[in-house]
Amino acid sequence: MSEQPTHAEHARQQLEPAAADAVRAYAAKTRENADQLAAVLEDIATNGLPSVEGCTPWEELREAHLARLAAQRSAVA
């Protein structure tokens, strides 16, 4: 029979306080994004899909996002 490792062999490594804060911030942002997505899906389930006229084409969304990224990049450089 193989020996089972003890709990001490699987001790967890603690994070530095700054790293732990960063992980908590990422978790909060991820939770916020998931809540927004859930709200949209619940709205679609309740009210149906929005009309095409009321939607923004994905190409426009993509271009706006790329423009934001380019502006951030030039601000950093």
N, C-alpha and C positions, 0 to 999 in steps of 0.2 A: 504494500500500500504506500501511496505517496503521502508525505506529510503535508498537512495544510499549513500555509503560512499564518503566523500569529498576527493579531491586530497591530502590534508594534512594528512589524515589517511593512505595513501599509500606511504608515503615518503620513498625514497630509502636510505638505509644505505651506506654511503661512506666507501670505503676500505682504509686501511692504505696504504701509498705509496709503501711499499715493497710488500704487497699483490697484489696491482694493477699491479705492474711490473711483478710479477709472473704470473698473469692471462694473461697479454699481451704476455709474452714469450710463454706460453702454446698455446695461440691463433695463434701465429706466427708459432710454430712448427706444429700445427694441419693443418694450411693452407699450409705449405710446403709439408706435407705428402699427403694432398688432391691433390695438384698440381702434385706431382710425380705419384700418382695413375691415375689421369686424363690423363697424358702424355702417360702412358703405355696403357691405354684403347684406346686412340686415335690412337696410333701406331698399336694396334691389329685391330682396325676398318679399318685402311688404308691399312695395309700390311698382315693381316691375322695372325693366330696363329704362333708362332715360331716353328721350327722343334723340335722334341723330343730330337734329338742329341745335340741341342744347349741349352738345359735346364738343370738346376741342380735339381736332385731329391729332393723332400721336406724333405726326411729323412736326407740328408746331410745338408740341410739348418738348420733343427731342431737341429742336433748335434752340428753344429758350433755355433748356438745361445746359446745352453745350456752350451757349453764350455766357451763362453764369459761371461755368467752370473756367472758361477762358479769362473772364474778368478776375476770378480768384487767383488764377495762376499768374497773371501779370501783376496783381497786387502783391503777391508773395515774392516775385522776382525783383 
